[in-house]
């Protein structure tokens, strides 16, 4: 099993200095690089302090300048927020500046709040159509001159400048949950990343089943890499355990705000919905979270990862961004790198 790191520049309140957030995030990526992680992932989000990434490519170039071997991925760019020529050029420039380390992830976005600001009038449920039109346009632009007359974009003969270093292009990834997205990944030679949120192991089994079913539909297709992401916290005492659980509960309360598009966001900080007010409050029970997420002692985490490995997960994505204090994030990452990674190497 290979390991990836997903990490955001994040602030839970304005008492945390952006410079400290910046430096902490780079330290996490450098730790992953030194521990032999395969990929570090940066997201794209707008006007939210919990995920500060208006352009993931700028983060990847910065990380690339300060690391040696780790590959650098966008997870994911939102297709509807970009013009194909600009996205092709930005991605190819990142591949050039990082000496061919780019992993290109594309998706359709998560929060209606962002669409209301970045693409007014577009429903999140319809955004997949932009991804479907964007990806073929990118592949053509990376190859040479190409004219596009689609539903969402039209442009005369043009090409990507620069071209990607990797031939014929950087590895492609999609974030997949629904069967149609797994079919799309297989048909378009894309690797798959999935996120079971806070649900139990059966959710991971469901995603693996959907991958297998898609492969049966297209037996001539190449099997993609299958990566799975979970929030992760490794600890050796009750105090750190409680900090991890309380931190993720706070973040999940903010996620509920965004998923429901409640609009209760001040200066980029989403208000946390109290768990007592949630109809689905059982999904945020502390014991359940500790069981379902990659939480636990080093030995407990190793056992969980072996279960994912047996399921057929090629790469585990250690999702570090969950509102924990920075010193606790470092302690968790150190335990993971020192005690967990060697056990699965």
Residue, then its C-alpha position, 0 to 999 in steps of 0.5 A: x500500500x502506498x500513502x498520500x497526504x491531503x492537507x489544507x491551509x485551514x483556520x478555525x478562527x482569526x486568532x491563527x496567523x496565516x503565516x503560521x498556517x502556511x509554514x505548518x502546511x509546508x512542514x506536513x508536506x515535507x514530513x510526508x516527502x521524507x517518509x516516502x509518501x507518493x503524493x501530496x494533494x491540494x484542493x480548490x476552494x474559494x472564500x472559505x477559511x477552512x480550505x484556503x486554496x483559490x488556486x491549487x497549482x500555486x500551492x503545488x509549485x510552492x511545495x515542489x520547490x521545497x520537497x525532493x521526491x513526492x508527487x504533487x496533485x490537485x484534488x480536485x480542480x472544479x471544472x466549471x470554474x475554469x476555461x479549458x485553455x487556462x486550465x490546460x496551461x496552468x496544469x502544464x506549467x505546474x508540471x514543467x516547474x515541478x519537473x514532471x511531478x503533477x498528478x491531475x485531479x478533476x471534479x465537479x465541486x461540493x458546496x452550492x455556496x461556492x457555485x453561487x459565487x463562482x458560477x451563479x445559477x449553476x446547481x451543484x448537481x449539474x456541475x458534472x456536465x462541465x467536467x465531461x466537456x472539460x477533460x477531452x478539451x484538455x487532452x486535445x489542448x495538451x497534444x496540439x492545436x485544437x478547436x472547441x465548439x461545446x455546450x459551455x465553451x467555444x474557442x477557435x484553434x488554440x493549444x496549451x502553452x506550455x505542454x506538460x513534461x509528462x508524455x502524453x500528459x500527467x496522470x488523471x484522477x477523478x473523485x468518484x462516489x456514484x456508479x456513473x463516475x466510476x464508469x466515467x473514470x474507466x472509460x477515460x483512463x482516470x485513476x479513482x479517489x474515493x472518500x467514505x466521509x464518516x461512514x463505516x467500512x461498508x461504504x468503502x466496500x461499496x465503492x470498491x464494488x462500484x469499481x469492480x462493476x465498472x471494470x466488468x462493463x469495460x473489460x478491455x480498459x486498464x484498471x485504475x489506481x484506487x485510492x481511499x481517503x479518511x481523516x486521520x489521527x494517530x495518538x497514544x493517550x486519552x488527551x490526544x484522542x479527545x482533542x482529535x474527536x472534538x476537532x473533527x466534530x467541530x469541522x463536521x458541524x461546519x461541513x453541515x452548514x456548507x452542505x445545507x447552504x445555510x449562508x451562515x458564514x462570516x468573513x469566511x468562517x462557517x458557523x458550526x451547527x451544534x450537533x444537538x440540532x442535527x437530525x443525523x447527529x448519530x453520524x457524529x458520535x465520538x465512538x463511531x467517529x473513532x471507529x470509522x475514521x483512521x483514528x487510534x493508536x499506531x497498532x489500531x491504525x495499522x490494523x485498519x489499514x491492513x483491512x483496506x489493503x485486503x479490500x483492494x485499496x492501492x493507496x491510502x490518503x491521510x487526510x490531515x486537515x480537520x481543525x486539530x491544533x497544529x502541534x497535535x497534527x505534527x505529533x500524529x504525523x510523526x507517529x504515522x510516519x515512524x510507527x505505521x508506515x514501516x509496518x505496511x511498507 
